[in-house]
Amino acid sequence: MIALETHPDGTILRVKAHAGARRNAIRGETGGALQVSVTQAPEKRKANKAIIALLSDALGVRKSQIELLAGETSPQKKFLIRDVLPDRIARQIGQQSSGRTDRID
């Protein structure tokens, strides 16, 4: 199960990232973190920007609502998803894995 932390501004989502992959994808859960892969190389923040775009699409939020809090140069990252509660993120991630894509408002 993905560990989601409540934050005064929204929810903290832990992510384990794999940069330089063949395709952008959410690959499941590992150690309480959402496992993602992106095609961008881990240089000049390109991979972090690609992860934000992937999360934005998957969670149905604007890219401006997602902020990298920790792990800029590490595969272990923490993102703040602003103005969204943990239960809504958990529901959206569950819908992603089942093929549904409702938008979170």
N, C-alpha and C positions, 0 to 999 in steps of 0.2 A: 504494500500500500504506500502511496506517495505521501510523504510527510508535508503538511501545509501548516505554516505558522501564521497566527493572527498578528497583524501589525496595525498601529493606529491609522495608517493611510491605506490599508488594504490587506494583502496576503503575501507572505514570502513563500516562494516556490524554489525548492532545491532542484538543480539540473546537473546532470552528468553529460558533458558535451564531447562529441567526437567530430573534430574538424577535418576537412579534406576527404570527406566520404564521397561515395558515388552519387548519392542523392540526398536531398533534404527530407528528413523523416523523424517522426516521434517513434521511438523503438521500444517503448514500454517503461518498466520501472526497474530500478536496481538500487538496493540499499536505501530505500526511502526517497530516492531522487527520480525525477523524470529523465529518462535517457533519450537524448536527441542526437541526430547527426546532421551536419550541414556540409555542403560542397566547398564552401569558402575556406581558404587557408587561414591558419591562426596567426595572421600578421596584420598589423595596422588596424586592429579592431574589426576586421572584415568578418571574421567568424562570429563575434559577439553581435554584430548588426544582423547577420543572417539568422542567428538564434532568436533574436527579438522579433524579426519578421515571421519566423516559423511559429513562435509562441502566439503572436498576434493573430495569425490565421487560425491556429488550432483552438485558441481560447475565445475568439470572436471579440477581441478588444482592440483598441487603437494602439499603434506602436508607442505613442507618447505616454500610454498608461504603464509601460513596462520599463523598469529601471534596473540596471545591473548594480547590485549592492556589494557583492564580493566575488572574487575569482576572476578578475579581468584576464589574467594570463594562465589560469589553471583550468583543467577540465571540470573541476568541482565548482559550481557557481550558485549564487543566490540571486534571485530576481524578485523585485517588489512589483506586484500587480496592483496598481492603484485602483481604489474604489470598487473592488470586487471581493466578496467574502469567500472564505475557504470552501464552504459547501458548494458554491456555484462553480468554482474551479474544478473541484473533484467531479462534479456532475458533467462538466464540459469535457474533461479528460476521458471520463467513462464513455461519453457519447462519441468521442473521436475514435476510441478503440472499437466501437460497435458500428462505425461508419456514419453516424449522424453528425450534423454540423449546425446546430442552432447557435445563434449569436447571443452572447452575454451582453446585457445593457447595464 
